[in-house]
């Protein structure tokens, strides 16, 4: 018989608070971005879970979450 584990609730005064939910950045076509490995580029395509960025020398599809990319 499978059992499901309930999420543990934490009191507001508890020092053992759960980690906050990460905020996933949303990008739109035309946004200027900086990537740690590829440099500066412009978003040319946006999907629900990925973006396509033109870095000048190459076009790269980068999937979410965008840990190594930031908007300029």
Secondary structure, 3 states (H helix, E strand, C coil): CCCCCCCCCCCCCCCCCCCCCCCCCCCCCCCEEEECCCEEEEEEEECCCEEEEECCCCEEEEECCCCCEEEC
